[in-house]
Amino acid sequence: MSRNQYILSRLTRHPRLARTGPARYTLHMPEDQPHNPLHGLTLEAILRLLVEKYGWEGLAQRIPVRCFSSDPSVKSSLAFLRRTPWARTKVEALYLGRLRPRRKGRGPRPGGKPPAVPANPREP
């Protein structure tokens, strides 16, 4: 019996889950996620890579979470990220390079050029 078959059999034996049946609890195999860049990576591995790249101060600047700024550790950060879906999403987005830098207020654009103002067609 494979590991997945064992887990499904355990789910169907559970008194509360036996009513719904095993079809509701399908397990994802590696073939199901060929284009997922996070597949196979643990949250701990992602966090350690980000700490190595940015440091705790850099993470606290990019993602304003207290577990990165006040007495940070991998263990406490993992506990917080596992309980908080929005923070975990931000950490995964930063790992994937999708997180944009935060800008306070309406400052200059990243390119340094002010936005182009269209000419008023009514003025001669």
Rosetta silent file (secondary structure, phi, psi, omega in degrees, C-alpha in Angstrom):
SEQUENCE: MSRNQYILSRLTRHPRLARTGPARYTLHMPEDQPHNPLHGLTLEAILRLLVEKYGWEGLAQRIPVRCFSSDPSVKSSLAFLRRTPWARTKVEALYLGRLRPRRKGRGPRPGGKPPAVPANPREP
SCORE:     score description
SCORE:     0.000 S_00000001
   1 L     0.000  129.267 -179.703    0.000    0.000    0.000 S_00000001
   2 L   -75.970  167.729 -179.017    1.452    3.351   -0.984 S_00000001
   3 H   -62.005  -42.058 -178.960    1.650    6.287    1.403 S_00000001
   4 H   -66.563  -39.004  177.480   -1.155    8.148   -0.377 S_00000001
   5 H   -65.489  -37.681  177.930   -3.458    5.122   -0.275 S_00000001
   6 H   -62.994  -45.646 -179.477   -2.716    4.762    3.422 S_00000001
   7 H   -63.534  -43.179  178.079   -3.591    8.399    4.123 S_00000001
   8 H   -62.918  -38.200  179.184   -6.829    8.133    2.142 S_00000001
   9 H   -67.078  -36.243  177.351   -7.787    4.976    4.020 S_00000001
  10 H   -66.967  -38.079  178.726   -7.167    6.751    7.331 S_00000001
  11 H   -65.017  -39.758 -177.659   -9.327    9.690    6.233 S_00000001
  12 H   -74.261  -21.680  177.977  -12.227    7.439    5.297 S_00000001
  13 H   -81.702  -18.977 -179.082  -12.063    5.606    8.641 S_00000001
  14 L   -65.608  133.501 -174.528  -12.363    8.820   10.630 S_00000001
  15 L   -60.222  -37.959 -178.507  -15.958    9.084   11.956 S_00000001
  16 L   -78.089  -29.814 -177.080  -16.482   12.716   10.897 S_00000001
  17 L   -90.350  -17.314 -177.108  -14.843   12.319    7.493 S_00000001
  18 L   -65.501  -25.787 -179.569  -16.400    8.960    6.604 S_00000001
  19 L   -66.653  -36.583 -176.098  -19.708   10.678    5.779 S_00000001
  20 L   -86.649  -23.090  177.752  -18.235   12.705    2.927 S_00000001
  21 L    87.425  168.599 -174.933  -16.076    9.935    1.494 S_00000001
  22 H   -76.464  -15.467 -176.757  -12.528    9.952    0.115 S_00000001
  23 H   -63.798  -28.112 -178.826  -13.350   11.865   -3.096 S_00000001
  24 H   -74.825  -23.279 -174.864  -13.348   15.124   -1.191 S_00000001
  25 L  -111.563   66.541  178.951   -9.848   14.543    0.151 S_00000001
  26 L   -83.018  144.013  179.093   -7.738   14.041   -2.925 S_00000001
  27 L   -98.945  139.492 -178.976   -3.980   14.224   -2.534 S_00000001
  28 L   -86.295  126.563  176.973   -1.908   16.210   -4.999 S_00000001
  29 L   -93.010  162.095 -179.658    0.813   14.297   -6.725 S_00000001
  30 H   -57.458  -27.598 -179.733    3.888   16.009   -8.210 S_00000001
  31 H   -69.690  -19.481 -177.260    2.399   15.688  -11.715 S_00000001
  32 H   -73.550  -18.761 -174.500   -0.487   17.944  -10.668 S_00000001
  33 L  -129.977   61.867 -176.517    1.718   21.032  -10.296 S_00000001
  34 L   -71.890  -23.678 -175.745    4.266   21.106  -13.117 S_00000001
  35 L  -108.305   10.849  179.896    4.310   24.918  -13.386 S_00000001
  36 L   -86.910  112.584 -177.657    4.222   25.827   -9.692 S_00000001
  37 L   -70.235  -16.657  179.511    7.607   27.381   -8.808 S_00000001
  38 L   -92.271   -3.676 -176.957    7.008   26.837   -5.072 S_00000001
  39 L   -66.013  127.827  179.038    6.294   23.116   -5.415 S_00000001
  40 L    92.020   -8.552  178.128    8.719   21.097   -3.334 S_00000001
  41 L   -97.786  135.734  175.440    9.984   24.087   -1.327 S_00000001
  42 L   -88.062  159.218  178.023    9.236   24.329    2.351 S_00000001
  43 H   -62.864  -34.126  178.658    8.367   27.597    4.021 S_00000001
  44 H   -64.627  -41.204  179.115   11.492   27.219    6.148 S_00000001
  45 H   -65.211  -41.108  178.512   13.706   26.939    3.053 S_00000001
  46 H   -63.008  -46.208 -178.794   12.096   30.032    1.519 S_00000001
  47 H   -63.261  -43.117  179.473   12.510   32.002    4.747 S_00000001
  48 H   -63.855  -38.559  176.764   16.168   30.984    5.171 S_00000001
  49 H   -64.771  -41.417  179.535   16.954   32.012    1.581 S_00000001
  50 H   -68.150  -36.770  177.235   15.293   35.402    2.083 S_00000001
  51 H   -66.485  -39.058  178.444   17.138   35.970    5.366 S_00000001
  52 H   -65.725  -37.239 -177.310   20.395   35.089    3.647 S_00000001
  53 H   -79.059  -48.051 -173.725   19.654   37.481    0.784 S_00000001
  54 H  -104.544  -24.166 -172.639   18.096   40.473    2.594 S_00000001
  55 H    80.953  167.859 -178.719   18.809   39.934    6.290 S_00000001
  56 H   -66.431  -37.267 -179.814   16.218   40.446    9.011 S_00000001
  57 H   -65.612  -41.957  178.917   16.310   44.239    8.638 S_00000001
  58 H   -64.899  -38.258  176.491   15.739   43.999    4.895 S_00000001
  59 H   -65.846  -40.140  179.278   12.820   41.622    5.387 S_00000001
  60 H   -65.302  -32.600  176.923   11.290   43.955    7.967 S_00000001
  61 H   -71.971  -38.921 -177.021   11.541   46.850    5.488 S_00000001
  62 H   -79.297  -36.335  179.122    9.976   44.878    2.651 S_00000001
  63 L  -128.351  105.048 -174.777    7.295   43.137    4.729 S_00000001
  64 L   -75.554   82.104  179.670    6.268   45.140    7.808 S_00000001
  65 L  -126.281  136.551 -175.279    5.747   42.286   10.261 S_00000001
  66 H   -63.560  -29.913 -178.505    6.879   42.419   13.875 S_00000001
  67 H   -68.291  -14.828  175.508    8.351   38.909   13.814 S_00000001
  68 H   -93.447  -21.345 -174.459   10.978   40.212   11.335 S_00000001
  69 H  -105.893  -30.817 -175.564   11.820   43.395   13.240 S_00000001
  70 L  -109.912  106.714  179.820   11.531   42.575   16.952 S_00000001
  71 L    50.078   62.800 -174.325   13.863   39.792   18.162 S_00000001
  72 L   -75.120  144.688  171.951   13.647   37.800   14.908 S_00000001
  73 L  -150.922  158.742 -179.033   14.268   34.083   14.668 S_00000001
  74 H   -65.824  -40.853 -176.905   13.425   31.444   12.105 S_00000001
  75 H   -63.706  -48.403 -179.066   11.310   29.476   14.571 S_00000001
  76 H   -69.030  -35.264  178.549    9.087   32.376   15.666 S_00000001
  77 H   -67.290  -40.703  177.710    8.744   33.655   12.101 S_00000001
  78 H   -63.648  -40.822  178.864    7.691   30.222   10.845 S_00000001
  79 H   -61.768  -43.067  179.321    5.092   29.941   13.599 S_00000001
  80 H   -67.362  -45.062 -177.139    3.653   33.344   12.664 S_00000001
  81 H   -66.622  -31.408  178.207    3.717   32.712    8.910 S_00000001
  82 H   -72.927  -26.376  179.258    1.970   29.374    9.271 S_00000001
  83 H   -89.925  -17.343 -171.812   -0.850   30.986   11.253 S_00000001
  84 L  -120.584  100.815 -175.458   -1.185   34.107    9.076 S_00000001
  85 H   -62.413  -37.196 -177.435   -2.071   33.500    5.411 S_00000001
  86 H   -67.366  -35.898  179.022   -1.615   37.112    4.235 S_00000001
  87 H   -71.637  -38.638  177.534    1.926   37.275    5.630 S_00000001
  88 H   -63.175  -39.803  178.209    2.825   33.914    4.126 S_00000001
  89 H   -61.980  -39.861  178.792    1.536   35.129    0.745 S_00000001
  90 H   -67.637  -38.401  178.250    3.773   38.200    0.975 S_00000001
  91 H   -65.854  -43.492  178.434    6.827   36.109    1.847 S_00000001
  92 H   -65.000  -37.706  178.406    6.149   33.762   -1.068 S_00000001
  93 H   -66.775  -38.627  177.105    5.625   36.738   -3.387 S_00000001
  94 H   -64.512  -40.139  178.205    8.921   38.270   -2.267 S_00000001
  95 H   -62.721  -39.281 -179.563   10.654   34.960   -2.950 S_00000001
  96 H   -80.691   -7.470  178.433    9.139   34.852   -6.431 S_00000001
  97 L    82.476   20.252 -178.369   10.101   38.488   -7.073 S_00000001
  98 L   -97.980   -8.659 -176.040    6.535   39.724   -7.392 S_00000001
  99 L   -81.515  123.243  179.070    6.452   42.016   -4.398 S_00000001
 100 L   -82.013  148.876  177.078    6.705   45.655   -5.368 S_00000001
 101 L   -66.856  143.207 -179.728    8.609   48.033   -3.117 S_00000001
 102 L   -77.198  136.415  174.862    6.363   50.053   -0.841 S_00000001
 103 L  -117.917  131.233  178.319    6.142   53.775   -1.552 S_00000001
 104 L   -90.927  125.996  177.756    4.864   56.153    1.069 S_00000001
 105 L    69.605 -160.961  179.271    2.665   58.879   -0.292 S_00000001
 106 L  -108.631   79.675  179.233    3.003   60.185   -3.809 S_00000001
 107 L   -88.282 -171.802  178.533    6.692   60.549   -4.260 S_00000001
 108 L   -66.455  155.077  178.058    8.674   60.632   -7.477 S_00000001
 109 L   -68.978  158.411 -178.881    8.416   57.709   -9.836 S_00000001
 110 L   -58.894  -29.544  179.917   11.150   55.078   -9.724 S_00000001
 111 L   -78.055  -11.869  179.154   12.569   56.345  -13.038 S_00000001
 112 L    88.013   -7.596 -179.696   12.943   59.853  -11.613 S_00000001
 113 L   -94.505  138.946  176.142   10.809   61.471  -14.316 S_00000001
 114 L   -71.287  157.110  179.459    7.579   63.257  -13.400 S_00000001
 115 L   -64.534  144.184 -179.185    4.417   61.982  -15.080 S_00000001
 116 L   -72.100  133.111  178.944    3.704   63.500  -18.466 S_00000001
 117 L   -99.487  122.687 -179.872    0.923   66.076  -18.417 S_00000001
 118 L   -68.626  144.887  179.080   -1.225   66.039  -21.543 S_00000001
 119 L   -71.214  144.495  178.813   -1.592   69.381  -23.315 S_00000001
 120 L   -77.223  119.728 -177.781   -4.964   71.055  -23.057 S_00000001
 121 L   -69.887  -15.736 -178.467   -6.539   70.935  -26.536 S_00000001
 122 L   -81.332  -22.473  179.309   -8.651   74.044  -25.819 S_00000001
 123 L   -80.549  141.163  179.977   -5.664   76.352  -25.368 S_00000001
 124 L   -74.846    0.000    0.000   -4.226   77.869  -28.564 S_00000001
